[in-house]
Amino acid sequence: MPVPSDRRLRFGVVAAVVILAAVTTPIALGRKKNKAAGTMDEQKQAVHSLNRLAFGPRPGDVNRVVQMGVENWIDQQLHPEKIDDSALQSRLEPLHTLGMNTREIVENFPNNQMIKQVAEGKAPLPRDPVRRAIYEAQIQRLEDKQDRKLEAGKDDAGAGTDENAKMTNVAYQRRREAAQAVNIQLQELLDLPPADRAQEILKLSPEERRVVANRAKGPKADALMQGMNGKQKETIMALNNPEQVVVDELMQAKLLRAVYSERQLDAVMTDFWFNHFNVFINKGADRFLVTSYERDVIRPHVLGKFEDLLVATAQSPAMLFYLDNWLSVGPNSEAGLGIPPHPRNTNGRGHRPGPTNRPAGKKKQASGLNENYGRELMELHTLSVNGGYSQKEVTEVAKVFTGWTIERPNQGGGFHFEPRMHEPGDKTVLGHRIKENGEKEGLEVLRLLARNPKTARFISMKLATRFVSDDPPAALVDRMTQTFLKKDGDIREVLRTMFKSPEFWSPDAYRAKVKTPLEFVVSAARASSAQIDDARALVGALNNMGMMPYSMMPPTGYSMKAQTWVNSSALLARMNFALGLASGKMRNVAVDATQLAKGATDGQQALAKLEDSLLSGDISRQTHETISKQLEDPKIAQRRLDDPARPANVGAILGLILGSPEFQRR
């Protein structure tokens, strides 16, 4: 039974007080004790593994890991290629953009640059009727925007006149009548079978299609797309905003992978490395470049050699665009000196290189040396902020990477080295002379940085922070660093060293890490066996908590530490999310709380079953008593004076446990 919004807020405040008192301090877990001081019993090891290597346990996972053997399960997770993940793939199949290359994404879900080209007659409309409908709707939107600007100019010119007032009233009445007509049209569409509905929408005029798509939001959009296949749904959404379809599907896929993938460590490490090599999805071309960046650059390398991952990110169009290196021109290069390219000096790709290699539709941009990537490469990607390099070396590294650019980024082009943009001459980096060698200079610097002991320690420290503690033991970081150097940056071996360490298995590490919003939302969905038909509501919840996927603007990425995420408003948002999820308030996300507490005949029994299911019985007396007291509230007990046996609101109990201090920690 849903929890009324006013009651949900009250429950949230009560539980948030408990959370604030306990979430950042050690929790005295009761009921199940360790067999001996300084050790974890087998069940706790399984819980610990699922909370650290995975996004938390699902019902039954702890027993499965115990039966399999914790060590065997960890070894399996370290080799994700051996794990069948076909069930996840079936959930991802409707999200067609995930399998498209960047050029296909741009062509099927055009950005403003592509729309302007077609609108200005510089490119033809697609022949495919579905793609054509998307382009026509966006061209209509562009023309409407231009018309509104013209009208606004006329209004300003004739402000205060009777004639202007009449024109404004006429325009208002026209929009009102159009909105009424669209509402009628929308209802007529909803009365049709799904397949016919999609066909009828394509038969509408471009303006009608765009207006219908724009008006169909929230529940209306769900109703309009009810029963349609993935392709049809994408088309309807693209009529309103094609670029947003790409972003939405990528964000949904991140949540679906984290919740449903059997390759949990792979999903965790993909998130870790994306954060480490952060790219902001809302910066121009990165709205369609990030799909390939995560799929083709990050995910294949998460357990491989760090140097390979470093090179892949350096040559990624998403990174080159995000940190502006694609525009970086050596001051003494041919392009920097303004020397025109020789007519025969082409790169074999059908266009002249150098300054002409710009986003289509943009004016020539001022060129010069850009140090963004050089600085972040050393400060955030490798050596760390205390890596011992100077500003001069930042400049030298920036010169090394001049010419590392993108072939027409707004049309989905890939990495390209442009000799005319590259700074000539030798460079010196960390005391090493980098001889003039074109593109290979960059590869030499990346190898130098990847194998530096300071890089080994920095990466080891970050991994230990994610998996062990916000302030990891120095001895553990030392051992991981030695493995990194000895194994040439083999990430799998560094992780193996950590997972075999006594520090990882210390009782002090058990439920000692506060979950980030992503970890909290995903673990709640997993623990409650949520059935997700559309993950956008979960993405919205992350946005409310300040951790929208792929949306961290600075290159630092999202923090892994508790201090960033623990404050009263953030924790109250978590509690309200937990209660909303458990009580069926999340659109297209279903949770059957009664199934999780199957067999319980009253609130206390339901509470005991859910504590065991969600927390393996690891709950403090304070939390247990606080929630138990809430069971006396009639809105949870669902009890009337004349009906004392009425069953408890299990959804509310589930929500309170999901919002508890113990569940907030991993």
Buried (B, 14 or more C-beta within 10 A) or exposed (E): BBBEEEBBBBBBEBBBBBBBEBBBEEBEBBBBEEEEEEEBBEBBBBBBBBBBBBBBBBBEBBEEBBEEBBEEBBEBBBEBEEBEBEEBEEBBEBBBBBEBBBBBBBBBBBBBBBBBBBBEEEBEBBEEEBBBBBBBBBBBBBEEEEEEEEEEEEBEEBEEEEEBEEBEEEEEEEEEEEEEEBEEBBEEBEEEEBEEBBEBBBEBEBBBBBBBBBBBEEEBBBBBBEEBEBEBBBBBBBBBBBBEBBBBBBBBBBBBBBBBBBBBBBBBBBBBBBBBBBBBBEBBBBBBBBBBBBBBBBBEBBBBBBBBBBBBBBBBBBBBBBBEBBBBBBEBBBBBEEEEBEEEEEBEEEEBBBBEBBBBBEEEEEBEBBBBBBBBBBBBBBBBEEBEBEEEBBBBBBBBBBBBBBBBBBBBBBBBBBBBBBBBEEBEBBEEEBEEEEBEBBBBBBEBBBBBEBBBBBBBBBBBBBBBBBEBBEEBBEBBBBBBBEBEBBBBBBBBBBBEBEBBBBBEBBBBBBBBBBBBBBBBBBBBBBEBEBBBBBBBBBBBBBBBBBBBEEBEBBBBBBEBBBEEEBBBBBBBBBBBBBBBBBBEBEBBBBEBBEEBEBBEEBBBBBBBBBBBBBBBEBBBEBBBEBBEBEBBBBBEEEEEEEBBBBBBBBBBBBBBBBBBBB
